[in-house]
Amino acid sequence: MWRVILLGVALGFQYFDLSGCSAQAMRSFSVTRPVAAERFLHVTLEFAGGTMVLRPASDGDLYGLKLTYDADHSAPVQQYDPRTGILHLGVASAGGPGVRIAARAQLEQRGEFKFSPDIPLAIYATIGASDATIDLGGTTLTELEIRTTATRATVDFSRPTQGACKSARFTVGAAQIEVRHLGQAACEALRVDGGVGGVSLRFDGAWRRDLNLVVDLAMGELRLQLPQGTGVQLTGQRFLAPFDGKGFVRVGDTWTTPGFERAPHKLTVELKAAMVGIDVEWIER
């Protein structure tokens, strides 16, 4: 049911003019920059539509981009200041700012992004109408923010990150997002925001710290996949959707697993949501 709702809302967010599409003018663009004396990389990433892949770069590469894009409606973006480490990268709509879709050809675009795993990295990504596969395993992640609209995205921390991650934030607008191996992200704060969305968070992998999650969704589904033995405490400020609480002990608006204080790994969840269905699944560690 939620997929139907997401599609309907997605059409409200995006502008499609598919009846008057001109002949496709697909072009290619690529760039790779080697590591020099950089100490930090601050990335603003845009991808207006199509298929997107993000992964760690090969040894010696600071960043890389490989695009196939609709030249009639999109334009590649690559701006880097080595003095500040600020990088603006991606493919944006040619008609103006943002990640608006104006033609079917934009949905056939493909973008491949890569970043050095050894340079401290902050990523702020805006992704529209895309199938996105993002793997940040092994990167030296300091901060992550991903905004998606009408997007189906998979984010994976396939290997433990390096260094200290301050926060990871996912904002969904009529989107579906799955995040895997969140235990290996080791971010100090995790947050999910949005209007309507389907969100799946899998907390497997090698944990390095206790985790804190805030969820603020107006409507949708939240699936939490938790390793057996994890101590979980869930607080719902506006808990209007059903939650059976199996395996939890309820006191007021707080649900806690037995033995929470003694658990080797702990997850606290603060739910600020109106109508979000919550499903908790216990998985093998």
C-alpha positions, 0 to 999 in steps of 0.5 A: 500500500505504501508504494502506491502512496509514495508514487502518488506523492512523488508525482506531486514533488517532481515535474514530468513533461514526458509528452513533449520530449525531444530526441535524446542528447546523451553525453559523457563527462568524467574527471578524476583528481589525485590526492595531494596535500588535502586534509579534508573533503567537504562534498556537496553532491547533486544528482537530478535523476537516473541511476547513481552509484557512490563508492570508495575510490582507488588508492591515490584518488581524491575523488572521481566522477563518471557521468552519462547525462541528458544534455538537453535538460541536465548539466554536469557539475564539478567545482573544487577549491583545493585551498578549502577542500570544498567540492561541488559535484554531480549533475543538475537540472539545466533549467535552474537550481535543484534536482527537478526532472523535466524529461524521460531521458533524465531518468536514463542518466547514470552517475558514478562517484568515488571518494578517497577512503583515507581523507576525512569526508563530509557528504551532503547529497541531494538525489531526485528520482533515482535508483541510488546505491551508496557504499561508504564502507571503509571511508573516513566519514565525519558527517553525512546528509542524504536528501532524497525525493522520489528515490529508491536508495540503498546506503551501505557501510559494508566495512567499518568506517574510520575516524569519528563520525559526528552525524548521519541524517537521511531526509526522505520525500516520497522515497524508499531508503534502506540503510545497511550495517549501521553498526559499522557507521559508528556515528554519534547521532543518527536521524531520519526526517521526512513527510512520507517514506518507507525506511529500513534500518539494519543495525548489523556489523561490528559496533564501536559505540552505542547509537542514538536515533531520532525519527521524525516522519509524518507518515510511512513505515519504519523497519528496524532490524536489530542484532539479537542481544542489543539493548533497545529503548524506544520513546514515542512522543506522538505514537499514533500508529500501531506497535505491538512491542513484542519483546519490550517492556512498556512504561508510559511512552517508553518501550525497553528491552529487558536487561537494557542496562547490561546489554553490550550494545545499546540503541536509543530511539526517539520517535517524533512521528504522527502515523508511522508503522514500526516493525522490529525484526531481530536478526543474528549478530 
